[in-house]
Amino acid sequence: MKTENDVSKEKYANSLLSRLNMRTVPFIPEINEIARGGDSAGLIAELEYEFGKNPQGFYLFYERQPNNPNYKKGESWKEKVHLPVSKIKRDFGRIGIRYNSLKEFKAAKDVKDEFKGKYYCSIYDNKQERAFYLRNHAMVDKVVRSVLGDLTVLQIYEACNKDTEVKREQITKDIEQGNIKEPLSSWEAFVMCNTFLYPDKLQKEVA
């Protein structure tokens, strides 16, 4: 029979699982060096992850659109970075240009100034209610390499996901076997749920 202490430990372990399941954008300290204020570092990390998979560009919604046939779970900014849409737009404006229509974008592209000295641009599609994102490859490759070397954000994400899965499996195993450790301090819990492989360590593993 479970004691009150056992129940308390199991509840705590499940709370750690919930925190691990919420991990989306990994914390990459080096990205702060090329961010331009606000929460733009988190947006850069998410954009670089998406461009690592889709270098020619991709669509994202601002919010969940379950009634939109083009929407798939997880394909909105709010699901990825958990910030208000107004803040997402404001912080994206620090690192990219937002075009309200394809016509606006084409006018800028015709004079070869679609990025206007920024890292990214987005073109909003009013019919589909989502934006298409493009990357200023020459500029972003240069600044990302200056802080991450030969690493890519995609590699860091993959390491983060692997780290999360290992921790999730260990906690689940501990719960099943009744081998739950004493609750961690607030700082220890933060480190467990947020720290994975920092770029300097990951660099050595990839080399």
Secondary structure by P-SEA (a helix, b strand, c coil): cccaaaaaaaaaaaaaaaaaaaccccccccccccccccaaaaaaaaaaaaaaacccccccccccccccccccccccccccccccaaaaaaaaaacbbbbccaaaaaaaaaaccccccccbbbbbcccccbbbbbbaaaaaaaaaaaccccccaaaaaaaaaaaaaaaaaaaaaaaaaccccccccaaaaaaaacccccaaaaaaaac
